[in-house]
Amino acid sequence: MEFLQNNNYLKKVEILFENQEELNIAVAFWGIEAWQLFKNIPSNKKINLICNLESSACNPFLIETLMDIHNIQLRTNRLLHAKVLFQENNAIIGSANISANGLGFEGNELNGWIEAGVQTNDTAAILDLKDWFQKLWDSSDILFYETIEHYKILWQSHRNSRPVNSYQLSLLDAVKYDNDNFADRKIYFAIYRNRNASDEAIEKYESVKEIHYSLPGIIEFYEDWSDIPDNADIISIYFGPRGGLIIDGTYKSPEKALIESFIREDETEGEIKIVFKSNSIHGYKLSKSDKTLIKQNIEKLMSFQPNPHDAFLIPIVDGVTKLNE
Protein backbone atom coordinates (compact mmCIF):
# COMPACT_ATOMS: atom_id res chain seq x y z
CA MET A 1 0.00 0.00 0.00
CA GLU A 2 1.25 3.48 -0.87
CA PHE A 3 0.18 6.81 0.62
CA LEU A 4 -0.71 9.42 -2.02
CA GLN A 5 -0.70 13.20 -1.67
CA ASN A 6 -0.73 16.21 -3.95
CA ASN A 7 2.68 15.65 -5.53
CA ASN A 8 1.97 12.09 -6.75
CA TYR A 9 -1.81 11.62 -6.61
CA LEU A 10 -2.60 12.73 -10.16
CA LYS A 11 0.29 10.80 -11.69
CA LYS A 12 -0.96 7.55 -10.16
CA VAL A 13 -4.45 8.24 -11.51
CA GLU A 14 -3.06 8.95 -14.98
CA ILE A 15 -1.41 5.52 -15.06
CA LEU A 16 -4.81 3.86 -14.59
CA PHE A 17 -6.10 5.68 -17.67
CA GLU A 18 -3.05 5.00 -19.83
CA ASN A 19 -2.87 1.20 -19.53
CA GLN A 20 -5.04 -1.33 -21.39
CA GLU A 21 -6.96 -2.70 -18.40
CA GLU A 22 -10.64 -2.13 -17.76
CA LEU A 23 -11.13 0.74 -15.31
CA ASN A 24 -13.97 1.18 -12.83
CA ILE A 25 -14.54 4.64 -11.41
CA ALA A 26 -16.86 5.94 -8.69
CA VAL A 27 -15.98 9.62 -8.37
CA ALA A 28 -18.80 12.02 -7.59
CA PHE A 29 -17.59 15.33 -8.97
CA TRP A 30 -15.85 16.02 -12.28
CA GLY A 31 -14.52 19.20 -13.84
CA ILE A 32 -13.93 20.01 -17.50
CA GLU A 33 -10.15 19.65 -17.18
CA ALA A 34 -10.63 15.92 -16.55
CA TRP A 35 -10.95 15.59 -20.33
CA GLN A 36 -7.14 15.51 -20.40
CA LEU A 37 -7.33 12.03 -18.83
CA PHE A 38 -9.76 10.64 -21.39
CA LYS A 39 -8.61 12.09 -24.69
CA ASN A 40 -5.76 9.61 -25.22
CA ILE A 41 -7.12 6.42 -23.66
CA PRO A 42 -6.47 3.20 -25.63
CA SER A 43 -9.23 2.57 -28.16
CA ASN A 44 -10.02 -0.86 -26.68
CA LYS A 45 -9.99 0.24 -23.04
CA LYS A 46 -13.33 -0.19 -21.26
CA ILE A 47 -14.31 2.33 -18.58
CA ASN A 48 -17.30 2.11 -16.24
CA LEU A 49 -17.91 5.46 -14.55
CA ILE A 50 -20.38 6.54 -11.87
CA CYS A 51 -20.70 10.24 -11.07
CA ASN A 52 -23.17 12.45 -9.19
CA LEU A 53 -24.84 14.83 -11.62
CA GLU A 54 -27.76 15.41 -9.25
CA SER A 55 -25.41 17.25 -6.87
CA SER A 56 -25.03 20.14 -9.38
CA ALA A 57 -21.28 19.97 -8.65
CA CYS A 58 -20.36 17.62 -11.50
CA ASN A 59 -19.76 19.26 -14.87
CA PRO A 60 -22.44 17.90 -17.26
CA PHE A 61 -20.66 19.29 -20.32
CA LEU A 62 -17.76 16.90 -19.68
CA ILE A 63 -20.12 14.00 -19.00
CA GLU A 64 -21.99 14.70 -22.26
CA THR A 65 -18.67 14.55 -24.13
CA LEU A 66 -17.82 11.21 -22.50
CA MET A 67 -21.21 9.82 -23.54
CA ASP A 68 -20.03 10.02 -27.16
CA ILE A 69 -17.12 7.62 -26.52
CA HIS A 70 -18.32 4.09 -27.26
CA ASN A 71 -16.14 2.27 -24.73
CA ILE A 72 -17.16 4.43 -21.76
CA GLN A 73 -20.28 3.43 -19.83
CA LEU A 74 -21.77 6.12 -17.59
CA ARG A 75 -24.26 6.23 -14.74
CA THR A 76 -25.20 8.78 -12.10
CA ASN A 77 -26.05 8.28 -8.44
CA ARG A 78 -27.43 11.13 -6.34
CA LEU A 79 -25.98 9.67 -3.11
CA LEU A 80 -22.43 9.18 -4.37
CA HIS A 81 -19.66 11.06 -2.58
CA ALA A 82 -16.89 8.47 -2.93
CA LYS A 83 -13.61 8.84 -4.82
CA VAL A 84 -12.60 5.36 -5.95
CA LEU A 85 -10.76 4.07 -9.04
CA PHE A 86 -9.77 0.43 -9.45
CA GLN A 87 -8.64 -2.23 -11.89
CA GLU A 88 -8.09 -5.96 -11.60
CA ASN A 89 -5.07 -5.67 -9.30
CA ASN A 90 -4.82 -2.01 -8.43
CA ALA A 91 -7.01 0.52 -6.60
CA ILE A 92 -6.85 4.17 -5.56
CA ILE A 93 -9.10 5.42 -2.78
CA GLY A 94 -8.86 8.98 -1.55
CA SER A 95 -10.23 12.47 -1.10
CA ALA A 96 -9.68 13.88 -4.59
CA ASN A 97 -12.38 14.54 -7.13
CA ILE A 98 -11.20 14.93 -10.72
CA SER A 99 -10.60 18.65 -11.45
CA ALA A 100 -13.65 19.59 -9.43
CA ASN A 101 -15.06 19.20 -5.93
CA GLY A 102 -18.33 19.42 -4.08
CA LEU A 103 -18.16 23.21 -4.02
CA GLY A 104 -18.29 23.35 -7.81
CA PHE A 105 -14.72 24.59 -8.22
CA GLU A 106 -13.01 24.22 -11.61
CA GLY A 107 -9.49 24.55 -12.96
CA ASN A 108 -7.20 26.88 -11.02
CA GLU A 109 -9.84 27.30 -8.30
CA LEU A 110 -8.52 24.02 -6.87
CA ASN A 111 -4.98 25.27 -6.37
CA GLY A 112 -4.06 24.98 -2.72
CA TRP A 113 -6.45 22.16 -1.73
CA ILE A 114 -4.68 19.41 0.20
CA GLU A 115 -5.58 15.92 -1.03
CA ALA A 116 -4.68 12.48 0.29
CA GLY A 117 -5.34 8.89 -0.65
CA VAL A 118 -3.97 5.37 -0.74
CA GLN A 119 -3.07 3.02 -3.56
CA THR A 120 -3.35 -0.69 -2.88
CA ASN A 121 -3.04 -4.03 -4.66
CA ASP A 122 -4.44 -6.01 -1.72
CA THR A 123 -6.47 -8.86 -3.22
CA ALA A 124 -9.11 -9.00 -0.49
CA ALA A 125 -9.65 -5.24 -0.56
CA ILE A 126 -10.07 -5.22 -4.34
CA LEU A 127 -12.56 -8.10 -4.19
CA ASP A 128 -14.60 -6.09 -1.69
CA LEU A 129 -14.35 -3.09 -4.00
CA LYS A 130 -15.67 -5.10 -6.94
CA ASP A 131 -18.68 -6.25 -4.95
CA TRP A 132 -19.34 -2.72 -3.66
CA PHE A 133 -19.02 -1.19 -7.12
CA GLN A 134 -21.34 -3.71 -8.77
CA LYS A 135 -24.08 -3.02 -6.22
CA LEU A 136 -23.57 0.73 -6.69
CA TRP A 137 -23.66 0.35 -10.48
CA ASP A 138 -26.90 -1.62 -10.36
CA SER A 139 -28.55 1.03 -8.17
CA SER A 140 -27.39 3.98 -10.30
CA ASP A 141 -29.29 5.68 -13.13
CA ILE A 142 -28.41 5.23 -16.79
CA LEU A 143 -27.67 8.53 -18.53
CA PHE A 144 -29.57 9.69 -21.60
CA TYR A 145 -28.98 12.69 -23.84
CA GLU A 146 -32.54 13.82 -23.13
CA THR A 147 -31.78 14.34 -19.43
CA ILE A 148 -28.34 15.96 -19.69
CA GLU A 149 -29.87 19.39 -20.48
CA HIS A 150 -31.59 19.36 -17.09
CA TYR A 151 -28.26 18.76 -15.37
CA LYS A 152 -26.67 21.62 -17.31
CA ILE A 153 -29.21 24.05 -15.83
CA LEU A 154 -28.58 22.75 -12.31
CA TRP A 155 -24.81 23.00 -12.76
CA GLN A 156 -24.87 26.56 -14.07
CA SER A 157 -27.00 27.64 -11.12
CA HIS A 158 -24.59 25.96 -8.70
CA ARG A 159 -21.58 27.61 -10.34
CA ASN A 160 -23.01 31.08 -9.82
CA SER A 161 -23.67 30.50 -6.12
CA ARG A 162 -20.44 28.72 -5.15
CA PRO A 163 -18.25 30.40 -2.50
CA VAL A 164 -15.29 32.53 -3.47
CA ASN A 165 -11.73 31.99 -2.28
CA SER A 166 -11.08 35.28 -0.48
CA TYR A 167 -7.66 36.90 -0.43
CA GLN A 168 -6.56 40.45 0.37
CA LEU A 169 -6.79 41.65 -3.21
CA SER A 170 -8.84 44.31 -4.90
CA LEU A 171 -11.79 43.12 -6.95
CA LEU A 172 -10.17 43.50 -10.37
CA ASP A 173 -6.85 42.07 -9.18
CA ALA A 174 -8.68 39.04 -7.80
CA VAL A 175 -10.30 38.46 -11.18
CA LYS A 176 -7.00 39.00 -13.00
CA TYR A 177 -5.00 36.51 -10.93
CA ASP A 178 -7.69 33.85 -10.53
CA ASN A 179 -10.29 34.28 -13.24
CA ASP A 180 -11.46 30.65 -12.88
CA ASN A 181 -12.82 31.72 -9.51
CA PHE A 182 -15.11 34.28 -11.18
CA ALA A 183 -16.15 32.39 -14.30
CA ASP A 184 -19.88 31.65 -14.71
CA ARG A 185 -20.87 34.16 -12.03
CA LYS A 186 -23.40 36.93 -12.52
CA ILE A 187 -20.88 39.76 -12.18
CA TYR A 188 -20.79 42.50 -14.82
CA PHE A 189 -19.45 45.86 -15.80
CA ALA A 190 -22.63 47.89 -16.46
CA ILE A 191 -21.83 50.83 -18.74
CA TYR A 192 -24.48 53.41 -19.60
CA ARG A 193 -24.34 56.59 -21.70
CA ASN A 194 -27.18 58.80 -20.44
CA ARG A 195 -27.16 60.01 -16.84
CA ASN A 196 -30.29 62.17 -17.10
CA ALA A 197 -33.28 60.19 -15.90
CA SER A 198 -36.71 61.35 -16.98
CA ASP A 199 -38.88 63.24 -14.50
CA GLU A 200 -41.38 60.39 -14.55
CA ALA A 201 -38.67 57.84 -13.73
CA ILE A 202 -37.48 59.93 -10.79
CA GLU A 203 -41.05 60.32 -9.55
CA LYS A 204 -41.59 56.55 -9.74
CA TYR A 205 -38.29 55.96 -7.94
CA GLU A 206 -39.34 58.27 -5.09
CA SER A 207 -42.63 56.44 -4.75
CA VAL A 208 -40.80 53.11 -4.66
CA LYS A 209 -38.64 54.38 -1.80
CA GLU A 210 -41.76 55.37 0.13
CA ILE A 211 -43.60 52.11 -0.50
CA HIS A 212 -40.55 49.94 0.16
CA TYR A 213 -39.11 52.03 2.98
CA SER A 214 -38.10 48.85 4.82
CA LEU A 215 -35.73 47.74 2.06
CA PRO A 216 -32.19 47.41 3.44
CA GLY A 217 -29.41 49.77 2.39
CA ILE A 218 -29.25 52.42 -0.30
CA ILE A 219 -31.40 51.81 -3.37
CA GLU A 220 -30.80 53.23 -6.84
CA PHE A 221 -32.37 52.60 -10.22
CA TYR A 222 -31.75 52.23 -13.94
CA GLU A 223 -34.29 53.54 -16.41
CA ASP A 224 -35.36 51.23 -19.24
CA TRP A 225 -32.65 48.67 -18.53
CA SER A 226 -34.63 45.67 -17.33
CA ASP A 227 -32.29 43.14 -18.92
CA ILE A 228 -29.82 43.53 -16.05
CA PRO A 229 -29.95 39.97 -14.64
CA ASP A 230 -31.61 39.31 -11.31
CA ASN A 231 -29.35 38.41 -8.37
CA ALA A 232 -26.35 39.90 -10.16
CA ASP A 233 -23.41 42.02 -9.00
CA ILE A 234 -22.53 45.02 -11.15
CA ILE A 235 -19.82 47.64 -11.40
CA SER A 236 -21.80 50.68 -12.53
CA ILE A 237 -20.01 53.06 -14.91
CA TYR A 238 -21.27 56.17 -16.68
CA PHE A 239 -19.36 57.12 -19.83
CA GLY A 240 -20.84 60.21 -21.41
CA PRO A 241 -20.93 61.13 -25.10
CA ARG A 242 -18.28 63.82 -24.49
CA GLY A 243 -15.96 61.51 -22.59
CA GLY A 244 -17.10 62.23 -19.06
CA LEU A 245 -16.62 59.19 -16.84
CA ILE A 246 -18.11 58.43 -13.42
CA ILE A 247 -17.61 55.12 -11.63
CA ASP A 248 -20.69 54.83 -9.42
CA GLY A 249 -19.40 51.80 -7.51
CA THR A 250 -20.75 48.31 -6.96
CA TYR A 251 -24.41 47.31 -6.81
CA LYS A 252 -26.53 44.20 -6.39
CA SER A 253 -29.79 43.46 -8.20
CA PRO A 254 -32.46 41.71 -6.09
CA GLU A 255 -32.90 37.96 -6.38
CA LYS A 256 -36.49 38.68 -7.41
CA ALA A 257 -36.65 41.57 -9.88
CA LEU A 258 -38.04 44.85 -8.56
CA ILE A 259 -39.27 46.62 -11.70
CA GLU A 260 -41.82 49.45 -11.76
CA SER A 261 -43.53 50.77 -14.90
CA PHE A 262 -44.72 54.31 -15.61
CA ILE A 263 -46.10 56.45 -18.45
CA ARG A 264 -44.13 59.42 -19.73
CA GLU A 265 -45.62 62.75 -20.70
CA ASP A 266 -45.43 61.75 -24.37
CA GLU A 267 -47.51 58.64 -23.48
CA THR A 268 -44.65 56.18 -24.05
CA GLU A 269 -44.18 53.46 -21.45
CA GLY A 270 -41.03 53.30 -19.35
CA GLU A 271 -39.77 51.35 -16.38
CA ILE A 272 -37.15 51.46 -13.66
CA LYS A 273 -35.18 48.56 -12.26
CA ILE A 274 -34.13 48.82 -8.63
CA VAL A 275 -30.63 47.87 -7.46
CA PHE A 276 -28.95 48.06 -4.07
CA LYS A 277 -25.67 49.76 -3.27
CA SER A 278 -23.04 47.26 -2.09
CA ASN A 279 -19.68 47.66 -0.37
CA SER A 280 -18.01 44.73 -2.11
CA ILE A 281 -18.53 41.83 -4.50
CA HIS A 282 -17.98 38.42 -2.94
CA GLY A 283 -15.77 40.04 -0.31
CA TYR A 284 -13.61 42.03 -2.75
CA LYS A 285 -13.75 45.82 -2.88
CA LEU A 286 -13.40 48.00 -5.95
CA SER A 287 -10.20 49.86 -5.04
CA LYS A 288 -8.77 53.20 -6.17
CA SER A 289 -6.29 51.33 -8.36
CA ASP A 290 -9.19 49.40 -9.92
CA LYS A 291 -10.96 52.66 -10.73
CA THR A 292 -7.77 54.11 -12.20
CA LEU A 293 -7.38 51.03 -14.41
CA ILE A 294 -10.94 51.49 -15.68
CA LYS A 295 -10.52 55.22 -16.30
CA GLN A 296 -7.26 54.76 -18.20
CA ASN A 297 -8.67 51.96 -20.35
CA ILE A 298 -12.35 52.78 -20.75
CA GLU A 299 -12.08 52.61 -24.54
CA LYS A 300 -11.11 48.95 -24.24
CA LEU A 301 -14.39 48.27 -22.45
CA MET A 302 -16.27 50.32 -25.03
CA SER A 303 -15.01 47.96 -27.73
CA PHE A 304 -17.54 45.40 -26.48
CA GLN A 305 -20.44 47.60 -27.67
CA PRO A 306 -20.85 48.11 -31.44
CA ASN A 307 -23.52 50.79 -30.84
CA PRO A 308 -21.79 53.51 -28.78
CA HIS A 309 -25.10 55.05 -27.67
CA ASP A 310 -26.56 51.98 -25.94
CA ALA A 311 -26.04 50.76 -22.39
CA PHE A 312 -24.46 47.32 -22.16
CA LEU A 313 -23.12 44.62 -19.84
CA ILE A 314 -19.71 42.92 -19.90
CA PRO A 315 -19.03 39.73 -17.90
CA ILE A 316 -16.34 40.62 -15.38
CA VAL A 317 -13.77 38.06 -16.56
CA ASP A 318 -14.04 39.29 -20.16
CA GLY A 319 -13.81 42.91 -19.07
CA VAL A 320 -10.80 42.46 -16.79
CA THR A 321 -8.99 40.45 -19.46
CA LYS A 322 -9.53 43.30 -21.93
CA LEU A 323 -8.47 45.97 -19.41
CA ASN A 324 -5.14 44.20 -18.87
CA GLU A 325 -4.27 43.64 -22.53
C-alpha positions in Angstrom: 0.0 0.0 0.0 1.3 3.5 -0.9 0.2 6.8 0.6 -0.7 9.4 -2.0 -0.7 13.2 -1.7 -0.7 16.2 -4.0 2.7 15.6 -5.5 2.0 12.1 -6.7 -1.8 11.6 -6.6 -2.6 12.7 -10.2 0.3 10.8 -11.7 -1.0 7.5 -10.2 -4.5 8.2 -11.5 -3.1 9.0 -15.0 -1.4 5.5 -15.1 -4.8 3.9 -14.6 -6.1 5.7 -17.7 -3.1 5.0 -19.8 -2.9 1.2 -19.5 -5.0 -1.3 -21.4 -7.0 -2.7 -18.4 -10.6 -2.1 -17.8 -11.1 0.7 -15.3 -14.0 1.2 -12.8 -14.5 4.6 -11.4 -16.9 5.9 -8.7 -16.0 9.6 -8.4 -18.8 12.0 -7.6 -17.6 15.3 -9.0 -15.8 16.0 -12.3 -14.5 19.2 -13.8 -13.9 20.0 -17.5 -10.1 19.7 -17.2 -10.6 15.9 -16.6 -10.9 15.6 -20.3 -7.1 15.5 -20.4 -7.3 12.0 -18.8 -9.8 10.6 -21.4 -8.6 12.1 -24.7 -5.8 9.6 -25.2 -7.1 6.4 -23.7 -6.5 3.2 -25.6 -9.2 2.6 -28.2 -10.0 -0.9 -26.7 -10.0 0.2 -23.0 -13.3 -0.2 -21.3 -14.3 2.3 -18.6 -17.3 2.1 -16.2 -17.9 5.5 -14.6 -20.4 6.5 -11.9 -20.7 10.2 -11.1 -23.2 12.4 -9.2 -24.8 14.8 -11.6 -27.8 15.4 -9.2 -25.4 17.2 -6.9 -25.0 20.1 -9.4 -21.3 20.0 -8.7 -20.4 17.6 -11.5 -19.8 19.3 -14.9 -22.4 17.9 -17.3 -20.7 19.3 -20.3 -17.8 16.9 -19.7 -20.1 14.0 -19.0 -22.0 14.7 -22.3 -18.7 14.5 -24.1 -17.8 11.2 -22.5 -21.2 9.8 -23.5 -20.0 10.0 -27.2 -17.1 7.6 -26.5 -18.3 4.1 -27.3 -16.1 2.3 -24.7 -17.2 4.4 -21.8 -20.3 3.4 -19.8 -21.8 6.1 -17.6 -24.3 6.2 -14.7 -25.2 8.8 -12.1 -26.1 8.3 -8.4 -27.4 11.1 -6.3 -26.0 9.7 -3.1 -22.4 9.2 -4.4 -19.7 11.1 -2.6 -16.9 8.5 -2.9 -13.6 8.8 -4.8 -12.6 5.4 -6.0 -10.8 4.1 -9.0 -9.8 0.4 -9.4 -8.6 -2.2 -11.9 -8.1 -6.0 -11.6 -5.1 -5.7 -9.3 -4.8 -2.0 -8.4 -7.0 0.5 -6.6 -6.9 4.2 -5.6 -9.1 5.4 -2.8 -8.9 9.0 -1.5 -10.2 12.5 -1.1 -9.7 13.9 -4.6 -12.4 14.5 -7.1 -11.2 14.9 -10.7 -10.6 18.6 -11.5 -13.7 19.6 -9.4 -15.1 19.2 -5.9 -18.3 19.4 -4.1 -18.2 23.2 -4.0 -18.3 23.3 -7.8 -14.7 24.6 -8.2 -13.0 24.2 -11.6 -9.5 24.5 -13.0 -7.2 26.9 -11.0 -9.8 27.3 -8.3 -8.5 24.0 -6.9 -5.0 25.3 -6.4 -4.1 25.0 -2.7 -6.5 22.2 -1.7 -4.7 19.4 0.2 -5.6 15.9 -1.0 -4.7 12.5 0.3 -5.3 8.9 -0.6 -4.0 5.4 -0.7 -3.1 3.0 -3.6 -3.3 -0.7 -2.9 -3.0 -4.0 -4.7 -4.4 -6.0 -1.7 -6.5 -8.9 -3.2 -9.1 -9.0 -0.5 -9.7 -5.2 -0.6 -10.1 -5.2 -4.3 -12.6 -8.1 -4.2 -14.6 -6.1 -1.7 -14.4 -3.1 -4.0 -15.7 -5.1 -6.9 -18.7 -6.3 -5.0 -19.3 -2.7 -3.7 -19.0 -1.2 -7.1 -21.3 -3.7 -8.8 -24.1 -3.0 -6.2 -23.6 0.7 -6.7 -23.7 0.3 -10.5 -26.9 -1.6 -10.4 -28.5 1.0 -8.2 -27.4 4.0 -10.3 -29.3 5.7 -13.1 -28.4 5.2 -16.8 -27.7 8.5 -18.5 -29.6 9.7 -21.6 -29.0 12.7 -23.8 -32.5 13.8 -23.1 -31.8 14.3 -19.4 -28.3 16.0 -19.7 -29.9 19.4 -20.5 -31.6 19.4 -17.1 -28.3 18.8 -15.4 -26.7 21.6 -17.3 -29.2 24.0 -15.8 -28.6 22.7 -12.3 -24.8 23.0 -12.8 -24.9 26.6 -14.1 -27.0 27.6 -11.1 -24.6 26.0 -8.7 -21.6 27.6 -10.3 -23.0 31.1 -9.8 -23.7 30.5 -6.1 -20.4 28.7 -5.2 -18.3 30.4 -2.5 -15.3 32.5 -3.5 -11.7 32.0 -2.3 -11.1 35.3 -0.5 -7.7 36.9 -0.4 -6.6 40.5 0.4 -6.8 41.6 -3.2 -8.8 44.3 -4.9 -11.8 43.1 -6.9 -10.2 43.5 -10.4 -6.9 42.1 -9.2 -8.7 39.0 -7.8 -10.3 38.5 -11.2 -7.0 39.0 -13.0 -5.0 36.5 -10.9 -7.7 33.9 -10.5 -10.3 34.3 -13.2 -11.5 30.7 -12.9 -12.8 31.7 -9.5 -15.1 34.3 -11.2 -16.1 32.4 -14.3 -19.9 31.7 -14.7 -20.9 34.2 -12.0 -23.4 36.9 -12.5 -20.9 39.8 -12.2 -20.8 42.5 -14.8 -19.5 45.9 -15.8 -22.6 47.9 -16.5 -21.8 50.8 -18.7 -24.5 53.4 -19.6 -24.3 56.6 -21.7 -27.2 58.8 -20.4 -27.2 60.0 -16.8 -30.3 62.2 -17.1 -33.3 60.2 -15.9 -36.7 61.3 -17.0 -38.9 63.2 -14.5 -41.4 60.4 -14.5 -38.7 57.8 -13.7 -37.5 59.9 -10.8 -41.1 60.3 -9.5 -41.6 56.6 -9.7 -38.3 56.0 -7.9 -39.3 58.3 -5.1 -42.6 56.4 -4.7 -40.8 53.1 -4.7 -38.6 54.4 -1.8 -41.8 55.4 0.1 -43.6 52.1 -0.5 -40.5 49.9 0.2 -39.1 52.0 3.0 -38.1 48.9 4.8 -35.7 47.7 2.1 -32.2 47.4 3.4 -29.4 49.8 2.4 -29.3 52.4 -0.3 -31.4 51.8 -3.4 -30.8 53.2 -6.8 -32.4 52.6 -10.2 -31.7 52.2 -13.9 -34.3 53.5 -16.4 -35.4 51.2 -19.2 -32.7 48.7 -18.5 -34.6 45.7 -17.3 -32.3 43.1 -18.9 -29.8 43.5 -16.1 -29.9 40.0 -14.6 -31.6 39.3 -11.3 -29.4 38.4 -8.4 -26.3 39.9 -10.2 -23.4 42.0 -9.0 -22.5 45.0 -11.1 -19.8 47.6 -11.4 -21.8 50.7 -12.5 -20.0 53.1 -14.9 -21.3 56.2 -16.7 -19.4 57.1 -19.8 -20.8 60.2 -21.4 -20.9 61.1 -25.1 -18.3 63.8 -24.5 -16.0 61.5 -22.6 -17.1 62.2 -19.1 -16.6 59.2 -16.8 -18.1 58.4 -13.4 -17.6 55.1 -11.6 -20.7 54.8 -9.4 -19.4 51.8 -7.5 -20.8 48.3 -7.0 -24.4 47.3 -6.8 -26.5 44.2 -6.4 -29.8 43.5 -8.2 -32.5 41.7 -6.1 -32.9 38.0 -6.4 -36.5 38.7 -7.4 -36.6 41.6 -9.9 -38.0 44.8 -8.6 -39.3 46.6 -11.7 -41.8 49.4 -11.8 -43.5 50.8 -14.9 -44.7 54.3 -15.6 -46.1 56.4 -18.5 -44.1 59.4 -19.7 -45.6 62.8 -20.7 -45.4 61.7 -24.4 -47.5 58.6 -23.5 -44.6 56.2 -24.0 -44.2 53.5 -21.5 -41.0 53.3 -19.3 -39.8 51.3 -16.4 -37.2 51.5 -13.7 -35.2 48.6 -12.3 -34.1 48.8 -8.6 -30.6 47.9 -7.5 -28.9 48.1 -4.1 -25.7 49.8 -3.3 -23.0 47.3 -2.1 -19.7 47.7 -0.4 -18.0 44.7 -2.1 -18.5 41.8 -4.5 -18.0 38.4 -2.9 -15.8 40.0 -0.3 -13.6 42.0 -2.7 -13.7 45.8 -2.9 -13.4 48.0 -6.0 -10.2 49.9 -5.0 -8.8 53.2 -6.2 -6.3 51.3 -8.4 -9.2 49.4 -9.9 -11.0 52.7 -10.7 -7.8 54.1 -12.2 -7.4 51.0 -14.4 -10.9 51.5 -15.7 -10.5 55.2 -16.3 -7.3 54.8 -18.2 -8.7 52.0 -20.3 -12.4 52.8 -20.7 -12.1 52.6 -24.5 -11.1 48.9 -24.2 -14.4 48.3 -22.5 -16.3 50.3 -25.0 -15.0 48.0 -27.7 -17.5 45.4 -26.5 -20.4 47.6 -27.7 -20.9 48.1 -31.4 -23.5 50.8 -30.8 -21.8 53.5 -28.8 -25.1 55.0 -27.7 -26.6 52.0 -25.9 -26.0 50.8 -22.4 -24.5 47.3 -22.2 -23.1 44.6 -19.8 -19.7 42.9 -19.9 -19.0 39.7 -17.9 -16.3 40.6 -15.4 -13.8 38.1 -16.6 -14.0 39.3 -20.2 -13.8 42.9 -19.1 -10.8 42.5 -16.8 -9.0 40.5 -19.5 -9.5 43.3 -21.9 -8.5 46.0 -19.4 -5.1 44.2 -18.9 -4.3 43.6 -22.5 
